Amino acid sequence: DTGERKPLDVSMQIDSQLEGLAVNLPAPLNKPAALRRALSLQLHWPQPDALQVRGVYGDLAQAQLRFDRRAAGAGAQTQWVLNRGHVQLGGGRARVPGAPGLTIAGAVDTLDLSGWLALRSGRSGGRPLSEYLRGVELTARELQLNGFRLPDVTASMVGGAEAWAVNVSGPRAQGTLLIPFDLTGGDAVYITMARLHLGEPRAGSGARAAGSGPDPRRWPPVKVSVRDFSAWNRRFGQLAAELVRTPEGLTLHSLSARSPGFVLTGSGAWTAGPAGQHSKLALRLESTDVLDTLQRLGYGASLAGKRGLATLDLHWPGSPDG
């Protein structure tokens, strides 16, 4: 007997059907309480300061994660910190990566991009996602963005110096989004697209319980440039827009859509206060070919003329999609 003690080696298995438990995460990981979905977790502590986790969540996801227990700084209390890991969505095995950081890959039926971007950590002082997420490579049969649907989208995300670079490719969307690591700061989200065809929003997407929708005061500034833009089955051509954050919410500082037969300009705001949310939009449409303009905007050949001018000034309670 050398007197040496063997290192701690402990394992634990957790299995549940999650019956009666709702998972309030955006798609594809969401689950109503009535739905059964198997969750299996294998936890292994080969050393007191090392934890290995293998997880299986129905047929939606597998994960292999490695954690270390260490102090965040001199004199700080030790805590478990993710060292490396891999999450595989939609089939296939998750494998521990050779380098530190977290990677996410796979294929899903539905990806609620706006829902994931709206998530906020409830833990103050926690490690920011940008420190350990190395990259994301996903294919979605349907990407959801604030009620709109984009079919057959491939999206990849990598971290830069101060922002995520999200590349989107599909029949209706092609371009890049630059999303700051800190969405509560003053840096803007940049949306630069060769094409963005949003189609019609999902029916009922704007119906929410009072107070359950997004808060415009928590949105970052947004700058948009799209070479070929359409929405609501209307072709707007080249689009440029800038949303500025104010204490009350968001101000549409500038909006410009240019097509061969018309120029559309506008401004607006989405605010929140003690009385609730309020939206307003002012538009000015100048046409040099009335028939072509009406056809591009989905109104058919109801009128014809060389020049036309239309203005619109709208105010309504609630969010822009409500």
N, C-alpha and C positions, 0 to 999 in steps of 0.2 A: 504493500500500500504506500503510494507516494505522498498521500495526504492532499492531493489536488482534487478540487471539487469540480464535478461536471457542470457545464453551463446549463442554464434553465432551458427545458424543451417542453413546451406546453402547447396543446392543440385544442380547438373548440369548434363544434359544428352547430350552426343555427339554421333551421329550416322553418319556413312559414308559407302558408297559402295567401297571406295578407287579406283574408276574408274579413269584411267589415272595416277595413282600413283604406281611406282614400289617399292617393298620392297626388298632391297638388303641385305637380311640376308640369311645364309645357310639354307638348307632344315632341317625341314619341313616348316619353316615360310616364305620362299621366295615367291615372287609373281611378275609376269611381269605386266607392266603398263596396258596392254590390258585386263587383267583378273579382273573381279569384285569380291570382297570378302567383306562381311559385317563386319564392326567393330563397336562395341557398347561399350561405356564407360559411367559408372555412377560414378560421383564424389560426395562425401558427406563430408562436414566439420561440424561434430557435436560440435567441439570446435575450437577456432582460431588456436590452435597448433596441431590439429589432422585431418588427411585426410584419408578417406576410399575410395578405388577404386575397382570397379567391372568391369571386361572387358571380352568381348566375341569377338573372332577373327574367323569368319566363323564357320566351324565345326572342326577347328583345335585345338583351345585352349580356355580355360576359366581361369580367374585369379581373386583372391581375395587378395588385398594388403592393408596394413595399414602403414601409414607414420606418423612420428612425426616431428614437427619443433623445432629444437634445435640448439644451438651453438656447433661447433666442439671443442671449447676450450675457455679458459678465454679471454674475449674481442673479440672473433671471431663473425662474422656475422652469424645470424641464417639461417638455410637451412633445406629443407625437407629431411628426412632420413628414409629409409625403416626400419620399426620395425619388421614386420613379413608378411608372405604371402605364397600363394600356387598357382602354375600354373599347371593346369591339361590339358594334351595334348591328342587329339584323342578321345574325348568323356568323359562323366562323369562330375560331378560338382566339382568346386574348393571350398574348405572350408578353412576358416582362421585357421591356426594352433594355438595350445595352447601355444606354446613356441616361443620366438623370432627367427628370421631367415627366409630364403626362402627355400621352398621345391618345387621340380619339379617332376612330375610323369605322367605316362600314356603310351599310345601305339601310334606309328606313322608308316606310310608307309616307309618313308625314313629319315634317320638321317645322315647328312653330318658332321661326327666327325672332319675330318681335317679342314673343313671350320670354325666350331665353335672354334676349338683350335687356328686357325690363327687370330681370331678377336683381335683387340687391342682397348682399350678405347681411345677416342679422348680427354678426359678430364684429364688434368694434375692435380695431387694432389687429385684425386677423391678417394672415399672409395673403397678399393680393394674388389673384389668379394668374396674372402676367408673369409671376416669378417661377411658376412650375408648369404651366401649360405650354408644351413645345409646339403642338400643331394639331389641326383638325382636318380630316379629309372625308367628306360625307357625300353620298348620293341620295337624293330624296325624290320619290315619285311625285310628291307635292310639297312645295315650300310655302308656308303661310306667312304673310306680312300684313299685319293690321287689317285682316279681313279679306285681303286679296290672295289669290292662289297662283303660284307659278309651277307648272308641271315639269317633271324630268330635269331637275336641277342638280348640278354637281357644284359643291362648295368646298373651298379649302381656306384655312385660316392659319396664319403664322404671325408671331409677335415681332414687332420692330422695336425701335428705341423707345417710343412713347405711345404706340397705337397698334391695334390689330389690323392686319391687312386681310380682308376677306374677298376672295376671288369667286365670282359667281358665273356659271356658264350653263346655258340651256336655250331652248327654242324661243323663250320669251324674255330672257335676261342675259346680258353679257356685260361684265364690267367689274369694278372694284369698289369696295367700301373700306374706308379707313375709320376705325372706331377707337377712340382714346381708351386707354386702360381705365382712367378715372372719368366716368360719365358724369360725375357731379362737379367736375372742374369747369374751366372756361373754354377748353379746347373743343372744336367743332367736329362733328361727324361729316366726312366728305363722301359723297356718293357720286361716282364718276362712271357712267355707263355708255356703252355704244348703243344698246337698245334696252328698253324696259317697257314691256307690254303687260299691263296689269289686268286687263279684262274687267269683268264685273266682280264686285265684292261678294263674298258669301252671304246669302240671305240670312238676315237676323244677326249678322256679326256685330252690329252696333247695339244690340239690346243687352243691357247690363243692369245689375242691381245698383241702386243709388250708392255712390261712393266707391264702387268696386272697380271702376275704370282707371286708366292711367292718369297721372297728375302732371299737367304740362309744366309745372314748376320744377319737376325733377328731370325734365328732358334736357339734353345738351343742345347747343346750337347745331344747325344742320346747313350744309351747303350742297346743292344738287346741280349736276350738269349731265344731261342725257341727250345724246345725239338724235335718237329716234324714240319718242315717248308716246304711249297711248294708254288710256284708262277709260273704264266704263264704255268700252267699245267705241271710243272717240279718238281720232288721230290728231295729236297736238304738235307733232314735228319736234323741233329742237327746243329743249326745255332748260331753263336756268332758274334756280330759286335759292333764296337765303332766308333761313329761320334764325332769329336772334332771341336769346333767352333774356327775360326780364324777371324782376321779383314776382310779377303776377303770372308769368307763364311764358308763352312763345308768341313772338311777333313775326308775321310774314313780311319781312322788310322789303323784299322784291320778288316778283314773279314775272317771267317772260317765256312765252311759247311762240315760236315762229315757224310758219309753214309757208309754202309758195303763195298761198292766197290770203293769208291773214296774219295779224300780230295780236296776241293776247297778253295783256299786262294786268297786274293786280297786286293787292296787298291784303293783309288781314291779321287776325290775332286769335289765339286760343288761351284763355285766362281762367284762373280759379281763385275764388275768394270765399268769404263767409256765406254768401248767398248761393254758392255753387259754381259750376263751370259755365262759361259763355264763349261763343264763337262768332266771328264776323268775317266777312269776305267781300271785297270790292273788286270787280273785274271790268275791264274795258277791252272790247273786241273791235278792231278795225280791219275791214276786209276790202281787198281790191278785186275780188271775184266772189260774189255772194253765193252763186251756185256751188262752186268748188268748196267754199268754206262750210256750207251746210252739209254737204256730202261727207266731208272729212270729220265733222262733228256729229255724224250719225243722224241727221235730220232729213235726209233724202232730198229729192229735187223739188222742194215745195216752193222755192222762190228763186228768181234769177235777177242779176243786176251787176253793174260794174263796181260800185262801191257801196259799203254799208258800215254803220257804226251802231254798236249796242253797248250799253252799260248795265251793270248789275250791282246792287248793294244789299247784302244779306246779313241779318243778325238772328241768332237763335240760341236758346239755352242748351247747355250740354257741350259735348266734345264734337269735333268736326265730323266724326262718323256716327254721331248719335242723333 
